[in-house]
């Protein structure tokens, strides 16, 4: 195992913080775009027949609640179309998974492990139960790509099978 100097550890820590904070910042932008696109899709349900009412209702919804509403809308409109329901189910499952990942990333606290070249996310207070998740920079980038892919897939769903 390599013997690290204090300067090398500090440099590695700063590099990890810089790289991870850039990716996390991109995730915030990407997730907010996804949240907005989902909200717009919902308020324009049935060709905007209840645009005003849905706009007021959906404005206060969390991302989770928007996903539940999308599921309801899709089921109501496409329950007889297996291909469409399968496409929505797949998208919703991935969206829920990414939502869970995003919640941990945003609500946890961050640190680094420069000797392992990892950033560390810990959810929970130090005085109670905690869950630690470790990421390489590549793994954080993969979460960002998943968010971007969801945005593209939502656009496809909206175009092919609007709710």
Rosetta constraint file for C-alpha pairs under 8 A:
AtomPair CA 4 CA 8 HARMONIC 6.09 0.50
AtomPair CA 4 CA 9 HARMONIC 6.41 0.50
AtomPair CA 5 CA 9 HARMONIC 6.32 0.50
AtomPair CA 6 CA 10 HARMONIC 6.15 0.50
AtomPair CA 7 CA 11 HARMONIC 6.08 0.50
AtomPair CA 8 CA 12 HARMONIC 6.05 0.50
AtomPair CA 9 CA 13 HARMONIC 6.02 0.50
AtomPair CA 9 CA 114 HARMONIC 6.17 0.50
AtomPair CA 9 CA 115 HARMONIC 7.22 0.50
AtomPair CA 10 CA 14 HARMONIC 6.17 0.50
AtomPair CA 11 CA 15 HARMONIC 6.16 0.50
AtomPair CA 12 CA 16 HARMONIC 6.14 0.50
AtomPair CA 12 CA 114 HARMONIC 5.37 0.50
AtomPair CA 12 CA 115 HARMONIC 7.88 0.50
AtomPair CA 12 CA 117 HARMONIC 7.68 0.50
AtomPair CA 13 CA 17 HARMONIC 6.13 0.50
AtomPair CA 13 CA 112 HARMONIC 6.20 0.50
AtomPair CA 13 CA 113 HARMONIC 7.21 0.50
AtomPair CA 13 CA 114 HARMONIC 5.19 0.50
AtomPair CA 14 CA 18 HARMONIC 6.03 0.50
AtomPair CA 15 CA 19 HARMONIC 6.10 0.50
AtomPair CA 16 CA 20 HARMONIC 5.88 0.50
AtomPair CA 16 CA 112 HARMONIC 6.89 0.50
AtomPair CA 16 CA 114 HARMONIC 7.19 0.50
AtomPair CA 16 CA 117 HARMONIC 7.25 0.50
AtomPair CA 16 CA 118 HARMONIC 7.33 0.50
AtomPair CA 16 CA 119 HARMONIC 6.77 0.50
AtomPair CA 16 CA 137 HARMONIC 7.70 0.50
AtomPair CA 17 CA 21 HARMONIC 5.81 0.50
AtomPair CA 17 CA 112 HARMONIC 7.17 0.50
AtomPair CA 17 CA 119 HARMONIC 7.62 0.50
AtomPair CA 18 CA 22 HARMONIC 6.26 0.50
AtomPair CA 19 CA 23 HARMONIC 6.49 0.50
AtomPair CA 19 CA 137 HARMONIC 7.03 0.50
AtomPair CA 20 CA 24 HARMONIC 6.02 0.50
AtomPair CA 20 CA 119 HARMONIC 7.27 0.50
AtomPair CA 20 CA 137 HARMONIC 6.33 0.50
AtomPair CA 20 CA 140 HARMONIC 7.34 0.50
AtomPair CA 21 CA 25 HARMONIC 5.95 0.50
AtomPair CA 22 CA 26 HARMONIC 6.30 0.50
AtomPair CA 23 CA 27 HARMONIC 6.20 0.50
AtomPair CA 23 CA 140 HARMONIC 6.88 0.50
AtomPair CA 23 CA 141 HARMONIC 6.56 0.50
AtomPair CA 23 CA 144 HARMONIC 7.31 0.50
AtomPair CA 24 CA 28 HARMONIC 6.38 0.50
AtomPair CA 24 CA 140 HARMONIC 7.79 0.50
AtomPair CA 25 CA 29 HARMONIC 6.55 0.50
AtomPair CA 26 CA 30 HARMONIC 6.08 0.50
AtomPair CA 26 CA 144 HARMONIC 7.38 0.50
AtomPair CA 27 CA 31 HARMONIC 5.83 0.50
AtomPair CA 27 CA 144 HARMONIC 5.58 0.50
AtomPair CA 27 CA 147 HARMONIC 7.47 0.50
AtomPair CA 28 CA 32 HARMONIC 6.08 0.50
AtomPair CA 29 CA 33 HARMONIC 6.28 0.50
AtomPair CA 30 CA 34 HARMONIC 6.22 0.50
AtomPair CA 30 CA 144 HARMONIC 7.60 0.50
AtomPair CA 30 CA 147 HARMONIC 6.52 0.50
AtomPair CA 30 CA 148 HARMONIC 6.61 0.50
AtomPair CA 31 CA 35 HARMONIC 6.05 0.50
AtomPair CA 31 CA 147 HARMONIC 6.55 0.50
AtomPair CA 32 CA 36 HARMONIC 6.12 0.50
AtomPair CA 33 CA 37 HARMONIC 6.08 0.50
AtomPair CA 33 CA 151 HARMONIC 7.90 0.50
AtomPair CA 34 CA 38 HARMONIC 6.09 0.50
AtomPair CA 34 CA 147 HARMONIC 7.64 0.50
AtomPair CA 34 CA 150 HARMONIC 7.57 0.50
AtomPair CA 34 CA 151 HARMONIC 5.60 0.50
AtomPair CA 35 CA 39 HARMONIC 6.16 0.50
AtomPair CA 35 CA 63 HARMONIC 6.25 0.50
AtomPair CA 36 CA 40 HARMONIC 6.15 0.50
AtomPair CA 37 CA 41 HARMONIC 6.16 0.50
AtomPair CA 37 CA 151 HARMONIC 7.78 0.50
AtomPair CA 38 CA 42 HARMONIC 6.30 0.50
AtomPair CA 38 CA 66 HARMONIC 7.22 0.50
AtomPair CA 38 CA 154 HARMONIC 7.58 0.50
AtomPair CA 39 CA 43 HARMONIC 6.29 0.50
AtomPair CA 39 CA 58 HARMONIC 6.51 0.50
AtomPair CA 39 CA 59 HARMONIC 7.56 0.50
AtomPair CA 39 CA 66 HARMONIC 6.88 0.50
AtomPair CA 40 CA 44 HARMONIC 6.16 0.50
AtomPair CA 41 CA 45 HARMONIC 6.48 0.50
AtomPair CA 41 CA 158 HARMONIC 6.91 0.50
AtomPair CA 41 CA 162 HARMONIC 7.72 0.50
AtomPair CA 41 CA 163 HARMONIC 7.55 0.50
AtomPair CA 42 CA 54 HARMONIC 7.43 0.50
AtomPair CA 42 CA 58 HARMONIC 7.57 0.50
AtomPair CA 42 CA 66 HARMONIC 7.75 0.50
AtomPair CA 42 CA 69 HARMONIC 7.70 0.50
AtomPair CA 42 CA 70 HARMONIC 6.64 0.50
AtomPair CA 42 CA 163 HARMONIC 7.32 0.50
AtomPair CA 43 CA 48 HARMONIC 6.52 0.50
AtomPair CA 43 CA 50 HARMONIC 7.30 0.50
AtomPair CA 43 CA 51 HARMONIC 5.38 0.50
AtomPair CA 43 CA 52 HARMONIC 7.91 0.50
AtomPair CA 43 CA 54 HARMONIC 4.97 0.50
AtomPair CA 43 CA 55 HARMONIC 5.42 0.50
AtomPair CA 43 CA 58 HARMONIC 7.08 0.50
AtomPair CA 44 CA 48 HARMONIC 4.05 0.50
AtomPair CA 44 CA 49 HARMONIC 7.33 0.50
AtomPair CA 44 CA 50 HARMONIC 7.61 0.50
AtomPair CA 44 CA 51 HARMONIC 5.94 0.50
AtomPair CA 44 CA 163 HARMONIC 7.95 0.50
AtomPair CA 45 CA 49 HARMONIC 7.05 0.50
AtomPair CA 45 CA 50 HARMONIC 7.64 0.50
AtomPair CA 45 CA 51 HARMONIC 7.81 0.50
AtomPair CA 45 CA 73 HARMONIC 7.84 0.50
AtomPair CA 45 CA 162 HARMONIC 7.18 0.50
AtomPair CA 45 CA 163 HARMONIC 5.00 0.50
AtomPair CA 46 CA 50 HARMONIC 7.82 0.50
AtomPair CA 46 CA 162 HARMONIC 7.93 0.50
AtomPair CA 46 CA 163 HARMONIC 6.14 0.50
AtomPair CA 50 CA 54 HARMONIC 5.88 0.50
AtomPair CA 51 CA 55 HARMONIC 5.79 0.50
AtomPair CA 52 CA 56 HARMONIC 6.39 0.50
AtomPair CA 53 CA 57 HARMONIC 6.28 0.50
AtomPair CA 54 CA 58 HARMONIC 5.71 0.50
AtomPair CA 55 CA 59 HARMONIC 5.87 0.50
AtomPair CA 56 CA 60 HARMONIC 7.40 0.50
AtomPair CA 57 CA 61 HARMONIC 7.16 0.50
AtomPair CA 58 CA 66 HARMONIC 7.12 0.50
AtomPair CA 61 CA 65 HARMONIC 5.60 0.50
AtomPair CA 61 CA 66 HARMONIC 6.07 0.50
AtomPair CA 62 CA 66 HARMONIC 6.25 0.50
AtomPair CA 63 CA 67 HARMONIC 6.26 0.50
AtomPair CA 63 CA 99 HARMONIC 7.67 0.50
AtomPair CA 64 CA 68 HARMONIC 6.45 0.50
AtomPair CA 64 CA 96 HARMONIC 7.35 0.50
AtomPair CA 64 CA 99 HARMONIC 7.49 0.50
AtomPair CA 65 CA 69 HARMONIC 6.23 0.50
AtomPair CA 66 CA 70 HARMONIC 6.12 0.50
AtomPair CA 67 CA 71 HARMONIC 6.22 0.50
AtomPair CA 67 CA 92 HARMONIC 6.78 0.50
AtomPair CA 67 CA 95 HARMONIC 7.80 0.50
AtomPair CA 67 CA 96 HARMONIC 7.71 0.50
AtomPair CA 68 CA 72 HARMONIC 6.37 0.50
AtomPair CA 69 CA 73 HARMONIC 6.18 0.50
AtomPair CA 70 CA 74 HARMONIC 6.02 0.50
AtomPair CA 70 CA 163 HARMONIC 7.78 0.50
AtomPair CA 71 CA 75 HARMONIC 6.09 0.50
AtomPair CA 71 CA 88 HARMONIC 7.47 0.50
AtomPair CA 71 CA 89 HARMONIC 7.82 0.50
AtomPair CA 71 CA 92 HARMONIC 7.52 0.50
AtomPair CA 72 CA 76 HARMONIC 6.09 0.50
AtomPair CA 73 CA 77 HARMONIC 6.20 0.50
AtomPair CA 73 CA 163 HARMONIC 5.91 0.50
AtomPair CA 74 CA 78 HARMONIC 5.61 0.50
AtomPair CA 74 CA 79 HARMONIC 7.28 0.50
AtomPair CA 74 CA 85 HARMONIC 7.08 0.50
AtomPair CA 74 CA 88 HARMONIC 7.21 0.50
AtomPair CA 74 CA 163 HARMONIC 5.80 0.50
AtomPair CA 75 CA 79 HARMONIC 4.79 0.50
AtomPair CA 75 CA 85 HARMONIC 7.05 0.50
AtomPair CA 77 CA 163 HARMONIC 6.62 0.50
AtomPair CA 78 CA 82 HARMONIC 7.86 0.50
AtomPair CA 78 CA 84 HARMONIC 6.59 0.50
AtomPair CA 78 CA 85 HARMONIC 6.40 0.50
AtomPair CA 79 CA 85 HARMONIC 6.57 0.50
AtomPair CA 81 CA 85 HARMONIC 6.21 0.50
AtomPair CA 82 CA 86 HARMONIC 5.93 0.50
AtomPair CA 83 CA 87 HARMONIC 6.25 0.50
AtomPair CA 84 CA 88 HARMONIC 6.23 0.50
AtomPair CA 84 CA 161 HARMONIC 7.08 0.50
AtomPair CA 85 CA 89 HARMONIC 5.95 0.50
AtomPair CA 86 CA 90 HARMONIC 6.09 0.50
AtomPair CA 87 CA 91 HARMONIC 6.23 0.50
AtomPair CA 87 CA 157 HARMONIC 7.69 0.50
AtomPair CA 88 CA 92 HARMONIC 5.96 0.50
AtomPair CA 88 CA 157 HARMONIC 7.43 0.50
AtomPair CA 89 CA 93 HARMONIC 6.07 0.50
AtomPair CA 90 CA 94 HARMONIC 6.38 0.50
AtomPair CA 91 CA 95 HARMONIC 6.04 0.50
AtomPair CA 91 CA 150 HARMONIC 7.23 0.50
AtomPair CA 91 CA 153 HARMONIC 7.28 0.50
AtomPair CA 91 CA 154 HARMONIC 7.54 0.50
AtomPair CA 92 CA 96 HARMONIC 6.06 0.50
AtomPair CA 93 CA 97 HARMONIC 6.28 0.50
AtomPair CA 94 CA 98 HARMONIC 6.14 0.50
AtomPair CA 94 CA 150 HARMONIC 7.65 0.50
AtomPair CA 95 CA 99 HARMONIC 5.96 0.50
AtomPair CA 95 CA 150 HARMONIC 6.90 0.50
AtomPair CA 96 CA 100 HARMONIC 6.24 0.50
AtomPair CA 97 CA 101 HARMONIC 6.36 0.50
AtomPair CA 98 CA 102 HARMONIC 5.97 0.50
AtomPair CA 98 CA 143 HARMONIC 7.61 0.50
AtomPair CA 98 CA 146 HARMONIC 7.36 0.50
AtomPair CA 98 CA 147 HARMONIC 6.94 0.50
AtomPair CA 99 CA 103 HARMONIC 6.11 0.50
AtomPair CA 100 CA 104 HARMONIC 6.46 0.50
AtomPair CA 101 CA 105 HARMONIC 6.27 0.50
AtomPair CA 102 CA 106 HARMONIC 6.01 0.50
AtomPair CA 103 CA 107 HARMONIC 5.76 0.50
AtomPair CA 103 CA 108 HARMONIC 7.96 0.50
AtomPair CA 104 CA 108 HARMONIC 5.49 0.50
AtomPair CA 104 CA 121 HARMONIC 7.67 0.50
AtomPair CA 104 CA 123 HARMONIC 6.45 0.50
AtomPair CA 105 CA 109 HARMONIC 7.92 0.50
AtomPair CA 105 CA 121 HARMONIC 6.76 0.50
AtomPair CA 107 CA 123 HARMONIC 6.69 0.50
AtomPair CA 108 CA 121 HARMONIC 5.77 0.50
AtomPair CA 108 CA 122 HARMONIC 5.10 0.50
AtomPair CA 108 CA 123 HARMONIC 4.25 0.50
AtomPair CA 108 CA 124 HARMONIC 7.00 0.50
AtomPair CA 109 CA 121 HARMONIC 5.58 0.50
AtomPair CA 109 CA 122 HARMONIC 5.33 0.50
AtomPair CA 109 CA 123 HARMONIC 6.52 0.50
AtomPair CA 110 CA 119 HARMONIC 7.10 0.50
AtomPair CA 110 CA 120 HARMONIC 5.61 0.50
AtomPair CA 110 CA 121 HARMONIC 4.76 0.50
AtomPair CA 110 CA 122 HARMONIC 6.53 0.50
AtomPair CA 111 CA 119 HARMONIC 5.87 0.50
AtomPair CA 111 CA 120 HARMONIC 5.05 0.50
AtomPair CA 111 CA 121 HARMONIC 6.61 0.50
AtomPair CA 112 CA 117 HARMONIC 7.76 0.50
AtomPair CA 112 CA 118 HARMONIC 5.96 0.50
AtomPair CA 112 CA 119 HARMONIC 4.29 0.50
AtomPair CA 112 CA 120 HARMONIC 5.45 0.50
AtomPair CA 113 CA 117 HARMONIC 5.96 0.50
AtomPair CA 113 CA 118 HARMONIC 5.19 0.50
AtomPair CA 113 CA 119 HARMONIC 5.97 0.50
AtomPair CA 113 CA 120 HARMONIC 6.98 0.50
AtomPair CA 114 CA 118 HARMONIC 6.27 0.50
AtomPair CA 114 CA 119 HARMONIC 7.86 0.50
AtomPair CA 117 CA 136 HARMONIC 6.52 0.50
AtomPair CA 118 CA 134 HARMONIC 6.19 0.50
AtomPair CA 118 CA 135 HARMONIC 5.36 0.50
AtomPair CA 118 CA 136 HARMONIC 4.73 0.50
AtomPair CA 118 CA 137 HARMONIC 7.14 0.50
AtomPair CA 119 CA 134 HARMONIC 5.81 0.50
AtomPair CA 119 CA 135 HARMONIC 5.35 0.50
AtomPair CA 119 CA 136 HARMONIC 6.34 0.50
AtomPair CA 119 CA 137 HARMONIC 7.61 0.50
AtomPair CA 120 CA 132 HARMONIC 6.83 0.50
AtomPair CA 120 CA 133 HARMONIC 5.82 0.50
AtomPair CA 120 CA 134 HARMONIC 4.56 0.50
AtomPair CA 120 CA 135 HARMONIC 6.38 0.50
AtomPair CA 121 CA 132 HARMONIC 5.73 0.50
AtomPair CA 121 CA 133 HARMONIC 5.16 0.50
AtomPair CA 121 CA 134 HARMONIC 6.27 0.50
AtomPair CA 122 CA 130 HARMONIC 6.45 0.50
AtomPair CA 122 CA 131 HARMONIC 5.54 0.50
AtomPair CA 122 CA 132 HARMONIC 4.42 0.50
AtomPair CA 122 CA 133 HARMONIC 6.32 0.50
AtomPair CA 123 CA 130 HARMONIC 5.51 0.50
AtomPair CA 123 CA 131 HARMONIC 5.23 0.50
AtomPair CA 123 CA 132 HARMONIC 6.55 0.50
AtomPair CA 124 CA 128 HARMONIC 6.75 0.50
AtomPair CA 124 CA 129 HARMONIC 5.97 0.50
AtomPair CA 124 CA 130 HARMONIC 4.45 0.50
AtomPair CA 124 CA 131 HARMONIC 6.61 0.50
AtomPair CA 125 CA 129 HARMONIC 6.82 0.50
AtomPair CA 125 CA 130 HARMONIC 6.39 0.50
AtomPair CA 126 CA 130 HARMONIC 6.85 0.50
AtomPair CA 135 CA 139 HARMONIC 5.63 0.50
AtomPair CA 135 CA 140 HARMONIC 6.23 0.50
AtomPair CA 136 CA 140 HARMONIC 6.45 0.50
AtomPair CA 137 CA 141 HARMONIC 6.27 0.50
AtomPair CA 138 CA 142 HARMONIC 6.30 0.50
AtomPair CA 139 CA 143 HARMONIC 6.59 0.50
AtomPair CA 140 CA 144 HARMONIC 6.53 0.50
AtomPair CA 141 CA 145 HARMONIC 6.23 0.50
AtomPair CA 142 CA 146 HARMONIC 6.23 0.50
AtomPair CA 143 CA 147 HARMONIC 6.46 0.50
AtomPair CA 144 CA 148 HARMONIC 6.35 0.50
AtomPair CA 145 CA 149 HARMONIC 6.03 0.50
AtomPair CA 146 CA 150 HARMONIC 6.20 0.50
AtomPair CA 147 CA 151 HARMONIC 6.50 0.50
AtomPair CA 148 CA 152 HARMONIC 6.54 0.50
AtomPair CA 149 CA 153 HARMONIC 6.14 0.50
AtomPair CA 150 CA 154 HARMONIC 5.96 0.50
AtomPair CA 151 CA 155 HARMONIC 6.35 0.50
AtomPair CA 152 CA 156 HARMONIC 6.46 0.50
AtomPair CA 153 CA 157 HARMONIC 6.23 0.50
AtomPair CA 154 CA 158 HARMONIC 6.03 0.50
AtomPair CA 155 CA 159 HARMONIC 6.15 0.50
AtomPair CA 156 CA 160 HARMONIC 6.00 0.50
AtomPair CA 157 CA 161 HARMONIC 5.39 0.50
AtomPair CA 157 CA 162 HARMONIC 6.59 0.50
AtomPair CA 158 CA 162 HARMONIC 4.51 0.50
AtomPair CA 158 CA 163 HARMONIC 7.35 0.50
